[in-house]
Amino acid sequence: MDAQVQAVDAAQARSDGYFSDFGSALRYWRTRRGYSQLKLAVDGGVSQRHLSFLESGRAQPSRDLVLKLGIVLDVPLRQRNAMLLAAGFAPAYQERNLSDPELGSVMQALDFMLRQQAPFPALVVDRLWNLVLFNEPAAGFMRWLLGMPSDAAIPRDGSINVLRLMLDPNGLRPRLVNWQAVCADSLLWIQREAMADGPGSEATALLAELSTLPGMAAAGSAEGQVPNLDRRALPFLPLTIAHEGVELNLFTTITTLGTPHDVTVHELRLESFFPADGATADWFRTRFGAAK
């Protein structure tokens, strides 16, 4: 994105991470997606002149046009709501707590998937990788790695950030044999969230915090700088853990859930851990084989 445009849009972003006017939000997403005004006008079914007026603030969009442009630019649901608010309209997509009765079927589905992963760990995080759900093997695995009592409670309220826990030298990083690769891959995930949220967002703040942790330069990211998004990432993350004389080889996969009308469900990620060798599989079956 052009540096001057980025600087202007960052200055116009509100303190809550979203844009103060529709024009700057539209320009941000058009540029971020690599669209010229002409291409977006054609794909969006509007004139280039009208699109130019929208970006400059000389014209205001209809609600339907905001939604249409959001779809064309593949703007995340949360940010489509923000664009609607900036244009003076009510949000179109609901954002609910997972405890909402209307999400009961979603919770049942998530619980089923978590239980099916046993005796191997699985957990559910939100868009910022805050822990919201997990199966019993994941809870037991976390207690073992952190030296917690076997009956210690692990909160499901999002107060534990999985990325912060893994990357912090005072957290799980000392137990990660391949911590540099894990750090680099994790920073890529949160950078994508930061790019989706735009300047001044919670994801941007989290990325800045994680990028400046000690040792991030060794993980392929200079201190205070963001990682290289052009790096080709594997479809799974290899993970080697050494603790109390035990070495475990795992790989993790991420499943995203989404509905076209619900922000909360759209932003959930299900991370599943799988054994990469027979010894690791046997260790989990022995330790958590009875967990359901």
C-alpha positions in Angstrom: 0.0 0.0 0.0 1.2 3.5 -0.8 3.0 4.9 2.3 1.2 8.3 2.0 -2.2 6.7 1.8 -1.4 4.4 4.7 -0.3 7.4 6.8 -3.4 9.3 6.0 -5.7 6.4 6.8 -3.8 5.7 10.0 -4.3 9.3 11.1 -8.0 9.1 10.3 -8.5 5.8 12.2 -10.4 6.2 15.4 -8.9 5.0 18.7 -11.0 1.9 18.7 -9.2 0.7 15.5 -11.8 1.6 13.0 -12.1 4.4 10.5 -13.8 7.7 11.4 -15.3 8.0 7.9 -16.4 5.7 5.1 -14.2 7.2 2.5 -10.9 6.4 4.3 -12.1 2.9 5.1 -13.1 2.2 1.5 -9.8 3.6 0.3 -7.9 1.4 2.8 -9.6 -1.8 1.7 -9.5 -1.1 -2.0 -5.7 -0.4 -1.8 -5.1 -3.4 0.5 -6.8 -5.7 -1.9 -4.9 -4.3 -4.9 -7.9 -2.8 -6.7 -7.8 0.3 -8.8 -10.8 2.6 -8.7 -11.7 1.4 -12.2 -11.6 -2.3 -11.3 -13.7 -1.8 -8.1 -16.2 0.4 -10.0 -16.6 -2.3 -12.6 -16.9 -5.2 -10.1 -19.1 -3.1 -7.8 -21.4 -1.9 -10.5 -20.9 1.8 -9.9 -19.2 4.5 -11.9 -15.6 5.4 -11.3 -16.6 9.0 -10.7 -19.1 8.0 -8.0 -16.4 5.7 -6.3 -14.0 8.6 -6.4 -16.6 10.8 -4.7 -17.2 8.2 -2.1 -13.5 8.0 -1.2 -13.2 11.8 -1.1 -16.3 12.2 1.1 -18.1 14.2 -1.6 -20.8 11.5 -1.8 -22.3 9.1 0.7 -23.1 5.5 -0.1 -26.4 3.6 0.4 -26.5 0.7 2.9 -26.7 -1.8 0.0 -23.7 -0.3 -1.7 -21.6 -0.6 1.5 -22.5 -4.2 1.8 -21.8 -4.9 -1.9 -18.4 -3.2 -1.9 -17.6 -5.2 1.3 -18.3 -8.4 -0.5 -16.4 -7.5 -3.6 -13.3 -6.5 -1.5 -13.8 -9.6 0.8 -13.8 -7.4 3.9 -14.1 -9.4 7.1 -17.5 -9.3 8.7 -16.3 -7.3 11.7 -14.9 -4.6 9.4 -18.0 -4.6 7.2 -19.9 -3.6 10.3 -17.4 -0.9 11.0 -17.8 0.4 7.4 -21.5 0.5 7.9 -21.1 2.5 11.1 -18.7 4.9 9.5 -21.3 5.5 6.8 -24.1 6.1 9.3 -25.8 2.7 9.2 -26.5 0.0 11.8 -24.3 -3.1 11.7 -25.6 -5.9 9.4 -23.8 -8.8 11.1 -24.5 -10.0 14.7 -21.7 -10.4 17.3 -22.8 -12.5 20.2 -21.2 -14.2 23.2 -20.8 -18.0 22.9 -23.0 -18.4 25.9 -25.9 -16.9 23.9 -28.7 -19.5 23.7 -29.0 -18.9 19.9 -25.5 -20.3 19.5 -26.3 -23.5 21.4 -26.1 -25.6 18.2 -22.7 -24.1 17.5 -21.5 -24.9 21.0 -22.7 -28.5 20.5 -20.9 -28.8 17.3 -17.7 -27.4 18.8 -17.9 -29.7 21.8 -18.4 -32.7 19.6 -15.3 -31.9 17.5 -13.2 -31.3 20.6 -14.3 -34.6 22.1 -13.6 -36.5 18.9 -10.0 -35.3 19.0 -9.3 -37.0 22.3 -6.9 -38.4 23.5 -5.1 -35.6 21.5 -5.4 -31.9 22.4 -7.7 -29.5 20.6 -8.7 -25.9 21.5 -10.8 -23.1 20.2 -9.6 -19.5 20.1 -11.0 -16.2 18.9 -9.5 -14.0 16.2 -6.9 -12.7 18.7 -6.0 -16.2 19.8 -7.7 -15.9 23.2 -8.6 -19.3 24.6 -12.4 -19.9 24.8 -12.8 -23.7 24.6 -10.7 -26.8 24.9 -10.9 -30.6 25.4 -9.7 -32.4 28.5 -6.4 -33.6 26.9 -5.6 -30.0 26.0 -6.3 -28.9 29.6 -4.1 -31.8 31.0 -1.3 -31.0 28.4 -1.3 -27.4 29.4 -1.2 -28.2 33.2 1.8 -30.6 32.5 3.7 -28.1 30.5 3.2 -25.3 33.0 3.7 -27.4 36.1 0.2 -26.8 37.4 -1.7 -29.1 39.8 -3.7 -31.8 38.1 -7.0 -30.2 39.3 -6.0 -26.6 38.5 -8.8 -24.7 36.8 -8.1 -23.2 33.3 -10.4 -20.3 32.4 -12.5 -20.4 29.3 -13.2 -16.6 29.3 -10.6 -15.6 26.8 -8.2 -14.4 29.6 -5.4 -16.7 28.3 -3.9 -15.6 25.0 -2.4 -18.7 23.3 0.1 -16.8 21.2 1.4 -14.8 24.2 1.7 -18.0 26.2 3.7 -19.8 23.5 6.0 -17.0 22.5 6.9 -15.5 25.8 10.3 -16.6 27.2 8.6 -16.9 30.6 5.8 -19.1 29.1 6.0 -22.2 26.9 8.8 -21.1 24.7 11.6 -22.8 26.7 9.7 -26.1 26.0 9.5 -25.6 22.3 12.5 -27.2 20.6 11.6 -25.5 17.3 10.5 -22.3 18.9 11.9 -20.1 16.1 9.7 -21.7 13.5 6.7 -21.6 15.8 7.3 -18.0 16.6 7.6 -17.0 12.9 4.4 -19.0 11.9 2.4 -17.5 14.9 3.4 -14.0 14.0 2.2 -14.5 10.4 -1.3 -15.5 11.8 -1.6 -12.4 13.9 -0.3 -10.1 11.2 -3.0 -11.3 8.9 -5.5 -10.4 11.6 -3.9 -7.0 12.0 -4.0 -6.3 8.3 -7.7 -7.3 8.3 -8.5 -5.0 11.2 -6.7 -2.0 9.9 -4.5 0.5 11.7 -5.0 1.2 15.4 -6.7 -2.2 16.1 -6.4 -4.7 18.9 -4.7 -7.1 16.5 -2.2 -4.4 15.5 -1.3 -3.8 19.2 -1.0 -7.5 19.9 1.3 -7.9 16.9 3.5 -5.0 18.1 3.7 -6.6 21.6 4.6 -10.0 20.3 7.1 -8.7 17.7 9.1 -7.0 20.4 9.4 -10.0 22.7 13.1 -11.0 23.4 14.4 -13.3 20.7 12.0 -12.4 17.9 14.9 -11.3 15.7 16.2 -14.9 15.8 12.7 -16.1 14.7 13.1 -14.2 11.4 11.6 -10.9 12.4 13.7 -7.9 13.4 12.9 -6.4 16.7 9.9 -4.2 16.4 9.2 -5.2 12.8 6.5 -7.4 11.4 7.2 -10.8 9.8 7.5 -11.4 6.1 4.0 -12.3 4.7 5.6 -13.4 1.5 7.2 -16.4 3.2 5.5 -19.6 2.0 3.9 -21.3 5.1 3.1 -24.9 5.5 -0.6 -26.0 5.7 0.3 -27.3 9.2 2.7 -26.3 12.0 5.3 -28.9 13.1 5.8 -28.7 16.9 8.5 -30.4 18.9 8.2 -30.2 22.7 10.7 -31.3 25.3 9.7 -31.4 29.0 10.7 -33.5 32.0 12.7 -35.9 29.8 9.9 -36.4 27.3 10.2 -35.3 23.7 6.9 -35.1 21.7 6.6 -34.5 18.0 3.3 -33.0 16.9 1.7 -31.0 14.1 -1.3 -28.7 14.4 -4.0 -27.8 11.9 -6.3 -24.8 12.0 -10.0 -25.0 11.1 -12.0 -21.9 10.6 -15.7 -21.8 11.1 -17.9 -19.2 9.5 -21.5 -18.1 8.7 -22.3 -15.2 6.5 -24.3 -13.4 9.3 -22.4 -13.9 12.6 -19.2 -12.2 13.5 -18.5 -14.4 16.5 -18.7 -17.8 14.7 -16.9 -16.4 11.7 -13.8 -15.5 13.8 -13.4 -18.8 15.7 -10.4 -21.0 15.0 -10.2 -24.7 16.0 -6.7 -25.8 16.5 -6.2 -29.6 16.6 -2.9 -31.3 17.7 -1.9 -34.6 16.0 1.0 -37.0 16.8 3.8 -37.0 14.2 5.2 -40.3 15.3 4.2 -43.5 17.1 6.0 -42.7 20.4 4.1 -39.4 20.7 0.8 -41.1 19.9 1.5 -43.7 22.6 2.4 -41.0 25.2 -0.9 -39.2 24.7 -3.0 -42.4 24.6 -1.4 -43.5 27.9 -1.8 -40.2 29.6 -5.1 -39.0 28.3 -6.7 -42.2 26.8 -9.6 -42.0 29.2 -10.3 -38.3 28.5 -13.6 -37.6 26.7 
